[in-house]
């Protein structure tokens, strides 16, 4: 009989318990909040239950699993159980507990229970190490997010650009997904290193060249969700940001594709002066909008040129 192992992680947060509960409940927003989370598909089932499909990093690997959650906003608890676990775990579940300490302070308890493949010590150690790293990262970022919630409206920035492409979405998707070819296809990409841990998952590291000639290195996890969507999360963000997630969205009608590049970023307010001693958060927002939008539009315009002159056209 498999041995069930347990883990417990806690943190105290200077924010109302209901506000912290809301952060945990909104799983679709986890990639912006929690460092390990790459993407979450959230499907309500009714009566407080839902299914989550989660992509996240664990011990520098990208994992994906499906969980069922039960939310209880009155008790301030959220229970979860993986329906399909990823090796070396053979089962995983647990519960979030939010305990009010006062009107403006609470304790968060994160409990896990799991079984490991063959109950091998190295598998148990791998899972415990991943739980320790991810749980501490999630709780730490949850604390900073909840305690700075009043500033989020100014620091959070979502924007998108779109290009009309006279080609099927599958061809546009192929151009965007084959990132290992971007060094030859995109002038602003100087170096690419791409690995595919699974068919629909990539880790993309690349150097991009800004208009001022400076070079910037980024590393992202990308997930392909059919031929109409590629979502990604930047694992290494520049000092100006604390989070950057995005998506390539493709909508086809009668052989014509509307391609959308969407970005969501959170500005690091302590770093805006890197752009100049007098720079404000508003100035940083404008700078980031221009820098990211310029590169995304360049990629989409090259996708347009490439696919529209394809021999199949």
N, C-alpha and C positions, 0 to 999 in steps of 0.2 A: 504494500500500500504506500502511495506517494506521501512524503512528509510535507505538511503545510508550514511554510515559513511566514514570519510576520515582520513588518517594519512600521515604525511610527515616527512622524516628523511634525514639529510644531513651530509656530511663530506667533508673536503678539503684534497686533497692528493697531495703530492709532487712527482708527476709522470706524464708523458704525457697522455693526454686524451685517445688517441688510445690504449695505453697499458692497461689502466683501463677498457676501453670498451671490450678489448679482454678477460679479466678475467671474466666479466659478461657473455659474449657470450658463453664461453666454459663451459656450464652447467655441462657436464659430469665430469669436474674436481672440481666441487663445494665441494664434500665431503672432499677433501684435503684442500681446502681453507676456507670454511665457517663452523664454529663450529656447527650450527644446522643441516646441510645437512648430511644425511646418505648415500643416493645413488640416482643417477639420470640416467634415461634412456632417451637419446636424439634422436629423430627421425625427420630428415629433411623432409619438405613437398615441398620445392622449393619456389622460388620467395620470399625469406627472411622469410618464415614461418616455424615453427617446432612445434612438440608436445613434451612436457616433462612429464615423469612420475616421481614424486618426492616423496622420503621418507625423513622425517625430524622430528626433535624434536620440540615440542611447549609446553611450560609450563610443562616440564618434562613428556610429553606424546609423543608417536610416532604417527605421522600422515602420510597419503599418499594421494596424489591428482594428477590429470592430468591437465596440463595447455597447452594452445596454446600461442606461442610467435611470435611476429613480430619484426625482427631485421632490423635496419636502420643504417648501419655503416657511412653513410654520415652525417646524423643528429645527430649521437651518441646517439640514443635512442633505447630502447628495451621495447616494450609493452607486457603485459602478461594478460591472463584471464583464470581463472580456469574453465575447462569444467565440472569437477566433484569436488565439494567442500566437505570438511569434517566438520561435526558438531563440534562446534556450528555455524560455518559459513555456510550461505546458498548461498553466492556468494563472489567472491574475484577477484580483478584485480588490475592493476596499471601500472606503467612505471618507468624504469630506465632512468635518464637523466644525461649525462656527459657534463659538461660545461667547456671548456678550459678557464683557467685564464691566462696562458702563455704557452710557449712551453713545460715547464716542471712542470706545476701545473694545477690542475683542481678541480672542485667541482662536487660531485656526489649527485644527488637528487633522493631519492627513494619514490615514491608515491604509496599509496594503497587506494582503495575504497572497501567497503564490506557491506554486509547485514548479520544480525544475526538471528538465529532461534527465531521465535516469537518476535523478536526485544526486547527480555528480557534484562533488564539492566545487569544482571549477565553474559549473553552471550556476550554482547557488551564489558563489562569490560574484560572478558577472552581473547577475540580476540585482544583488544587494548594492553593488557599486553604481549601477545605473540608477537605481531608486534613490540612493543617497544624493548623487549629483543632480538628477533632474528635479527631485522634490525640493532640495535646497534652493535651486535656481528658480523654480516656480514660486515658492513661498517668498523668496526675497524680492522677486519682481512684483508679485502681488502686493506686497507691503508698500513698495515705492509707488506703484500705480494707484492704490487706494488712498495713500496719504497725500498724493499730489493731484487728486482727481479734479480739484478746482482749476488747475492750470491746463488740463488736457485739451480743452477747446482751442486754445491758442497753439499748443504744441503739435496736435494731430492734424495731418494734412493728407487729404485724398484727392487725386486728380486723374484725368485720363485724356488720351489723345486717340484719334481714330483716322483711318485711311481706308478709302474704297478701293478694292482690288478686283479686277475682272479676271478672277480665277477661282476654282473651287476651294472650299475651306481646307480640304485634306492636303492640298498642295501648299497652301500658306502655312498650315500646321507643320508640315514636313520641313519647311525652311526654318521656322522658329525652333523646332525641336532638335534639329541637327546642329546644335551649338558648336560641335567640334569643327564645323566648316566655316564658322564665322570669321576666323582669322583671315581667310582668303576672300570672304564675301563682303565683310563690313570694314570700311576704312578706319573707323574709330576703335576697332578691336585689334590689339597688338599681340596678344598671346591667349591661348585657350588650352585648358586641361579639363577633360571631361571623362567621368566614370559613370557607369550605369549599374548600380547594385541590383536593380530589378528592371524589367522591361519598361515599366512606366515611371521609373524614378531615375533622376540624374543628379550628380553633384558637379556643378559647373564652376570652375575657377577661371577667371580671365582678367587681363589687364586692358583697361580702356584708356583712350587718350582724350583729354578734354580740349576745348577750343584754345586754351592758353598753352597747350603742349604738355601739360602735366599728365603723369600716368597714375592710374588708380587701380588697385587690385581688389577684386570682389570675389566672394565665394558664396554660391547659392545652392540650395536644394530645390529641384524642380520636379513637379508631378504632372504627368499628362493625364487628363480626365476626358478621354475620347478625342475626337478630331476637332472639337470646338473650344477646348479650354486647356491652358497650361498655367498652373499656379506655381508660385515660388516664394521662397523666403531667403533673404540674405543672411548668411551665418556670420559674416564679418562685415560690420557696418563702419563707416567712417566716423570720426569723433563727433561730427555734427549731428549724428542720429543715434537714437537708442533702439530703433526698430525700422525695418523696411520689408514689407511684403508686397506682392504684386501679382498680376495675372495678364496673360494674353487671351483675349476673348474673341472668338470668330463666329460670325453669324452669316450664313449663306442664304441667298435668295436668287433663284434662277441663274445659278452659275456665277454670281457676283458675291464677293465676301466683304463684309464690313469688319475690319480688324481693329480691335481696341487694345491699347496698352494702358493698364490701370496700375497706379502706385498708391500705397498707403505708407506714410512715414510718420515717425514721432521724433520731433526735434529735441536734441539735448541742450537745454537752455544755458548750461554752464559752458558750452563750447561755441556759442554763436560769435563771440569776439575773435575767433580764429579767422573770421572773414574781415575783421577790422575792428578797432577798439570801439567804434561808435555803432556797430551793427546791432540791430534789434531782432527780436524773434520774427517780426514781420519781414524784415530784410532777409533773414535766413530762409524763410518760407519761399520768398520770391526766387532766391538763388537756387534752392533745391528744385523748385518747380521747373526752372529753366534748364538746369543741368540734366535732370533725369528725363524731362520731356524731350530735350534735344536728341539724346541718345535713342530713346524709344522711337521717336518719329523717324530718325535715320534708319533704324532697323526695319520699320514697317515700309518705308519707301523703297528700300533695297529688296524687301520681300515682294513688293508690288512689281518692281522692275524685273526681278528674276522670274517670278511665276507667270507674268503676262507675256514674256518672250519665250516661254517654254515651248519646245517643239510641238507639244500637244495642243497649243492654242490655235 
